[in-house]
């Protein structure tokens, strides 16, 4: 069996990276890591609290360190924070150390999903939809630059999106077809 690289998911906050990542990892029989959850475990508080107390720059330093570790770790599926692509080192580590899938969601779609979510620090503003539009405009080129594949999230189900990603990985030779249906975590 050939070596399967890790799969890293990038995209706007609320684009489905964690939900899809968990299902994709299960489907590929790989461990799953959510970089934001890893950061929160290390901090002992929420990202929102840390963001408010220490500022974005300090948070981005910590995020860069965690992503550097996760991209060098065991083969896995990793969902990244929405701003992970802001730093050139993160973009390079993600792109060079695995397969990057950009879950592309338009701002209106994300807003519909997140309009009641109070845990996302960058969206705690007077006009969250405009904030998402601004984030999309700034980050879409960075997500595209980092990604090997772009998957339009639109309205397909999580299962459909996972199937689309697995198909892309198989077609590109990134995962052996027999691995995709394997439910044995040891890969036998």
N, C-alpha and C positions, 0 to 999 in steps of 0.2 A: 504494500500500500504506500502511495506517495505521501510526502509530508504535506499536511494541510496547514496553511498559515492562519493566524488569528484573523478574526473579522471585527472591524471597528465600525460602529455606527455613529454618524455625525448628522446634525440637522438642528433646526430651530428648537427652542424649548417647546415641549408639547407636540413634537412631530411623531412621537411614538417610539423613540429609541429604546427606552427601558422595556416597554411592553413587548415590542417586536423582538428585542434582544433576548429576553427570557425564552420566548417561544423558539427562536432560531437556535439558541444554545441547546435547548431540549431536543430539537429536531436533529441537530448535528452531533448530539451526545458530547457536548463540550461544556466546560465550566462557563458561568456567566458572571461578569463584573459590571457594576454600574459605577463609573468613576465618581459621581457625586456622592453615592452612598459610602464608598471607600473614604472619601474626604471627610464626610460627616462622622464616620466611625473614629477617624484619627483626631478630629477636632473635639469630639464629645459634645457638639452642639450642631444646630442646623446651619446650613450654608447661609441662609438669610440672616441669622444672628451674627455670624462671623463677618459677613459682608457689611452689615451695618456698623459693627464695632471696629473692624480693621481696615475696611475699604476694599475696592475691587483689585487694586494692584497686589496687595498681600494675598488675596484669594487666588489670583492668577498665578502667583509664584508657587503656591501649594498645589494648585491644579497641574501645573507643568511638571512638578516633581512626581506626583501620583501617576500621571500619564506616561512619563518616562519609565516608571517601574512596571505599569500594566502592559505596556507595549513590548517589554522585554521578558515578561513572565511566560508561564506555560501557554500553549495554544488554547485560545478561549474566544468567547464573544464578549466584546466590551461596548457598552453604551457610554458615550461621552457627554459632558455638559455642553449646552448650546454654544457657549463661547470658547470652547476648546480650540477652535481653529484660529483664534485671534493672534496667537503667538506663532512665529515662524518655526520655532523648535518643535512645537506640538504638531504642526502640519507635517513637518519632515518625518518625525518619529512615527506618526500614524501611517503615512503613505509608504514609508520604506520598510516598516516592520510587520505589515499585514495587508489585508484587503480592506479598503475603506468603502463603505456604502453610505451614500448621502440620501437620507430619507427627506425628500424635498416636499415641503408643505407650504402652500401659500398662506400669507398672514391671516386672511379671513377664516381659513380652515382651522388654524391654530387657535385663533381667538374664540371660535365657537367651542372648541374643546376646553379652553383654559379660562373662560370668562369669570368663573367663580373660584379659581385657584388663588389662594392668598400666600402660597409658599414660594413663589418665584420672585426673587428680589428685583429683577430687571423689569417686571411687569407691574410693580406697585407704584403706578403713576396715574395721572388724571385721565390720560387717553391711551389705554393699553393697546388698542388696535393700531394706533399710529406708531406706538413704540415698536410693535411687531413688524410693521411695514418698514420702519427705519432699520431694525435689526436685519430683516430680510435683504434690504438693499445693500447694506454693508457686508453681510456675511455670505450671501449666496455665491459670489465669486470665489470666496475662500473655501467654502464647502466644495465647490466644483473643482477647484485646484487640488484639493486634498484627496478627493474621491477617485476610486477606480470605476465605480458604478453609481448612477443616479437612478433612484426609484421614486417615481411620483406617487405620493401616498394617496391623494384624492380621497375617495370614499371606499376603497376595497377593505375587506375584513382583514384582521390581523393574520389569519391563516393564509389568505390570498397573498398578502405582502411577503410573508415568510416563504411561501412557495416561489414567488417571483425572485427573491434573493437567492434561494437555493438553486433555482434554475440558472441564474446568472453565474453563480459560483461554479456550477457543474460545466456550463458551456465554456467557461474560461479556463477550465482545468484546475480551478482552485480547490476543489473538493472531489474526491473520487465518488462516482454515483452510488456505490454500495454504502458509503458512509452516511449519506443523507437519510436513509431509512433505518439505519442501525440504532437499536435502542439499548445496546449493551454499552454502559459507560466506559468499559475498558477498551472498547474499540475492536473487540474480537469478532 
